[in-house]
């Protein structure tokens, strides 16, 4: 026979599970992509993946999945040019920074529009990222269409100027409108 206390405990547990299970941004469904970038490896690398960009009322949601990374954090940025032709990815230019701000964390102020922090790879070599950032937009002065996404070899320390000390470029992808 259930007592009022047992019913209350079970009810609180169910409520907690539902609340926790539905509250995180990472548990939200993948939105329709407004823009995409397919990451291709730079010379002597095998890193590849894809990034989708979805415009929301609160900013730009960026969802990435990258393979063949060493485990741990890797700098992840939007760069100023949509040019991945150079073997080392240097043709993509520097971080996208139309406001000439200092380098920083993804939601810091100030920061480059292209500062997206780090993508963290598991032991399997797969890195996933799902963030919501204010600043980048699809078009206009902070527009990312026609620019590129770069995955770096090292972590972004979010303070070293102007690159975050993120090191070599492992993969590059040009950002374009999604179908």
C-alpha angles and dihedrals in degrees: 000000000000118000123209089255093055091049090048093050093048091047092051091048093051091047091050093050092049093046096047093041093053103036105075124091090223091062093057117108117265106264128226106280116243092183136011141195125197110208117221124188122257118229116308092008134103099198113131140154147120139269128201126198122203124184113226134176089257099046140286118328111212120195120182138176117188128181136202096033125142109252115274138040124335127187112255120194147158108238127207101248131050091221118119096162098109113092091233096040093245091129087074088074125212130322113304102262113158092161094053090234128159120268114266150142121308096263099027125115116251106031140127113274086236096054106115099158118223139334109215119217122209123222086273089065093246118126124194129190131183114173140153115217135179118219109045116087134178095247139006129052092329093039117145099191109116093019126101143245118226128195111204132209096235136043120273105241088198093225112059109101128267103351109025088242090275096151132205124011113250100177139008133196132179115231115232139163114281122236 
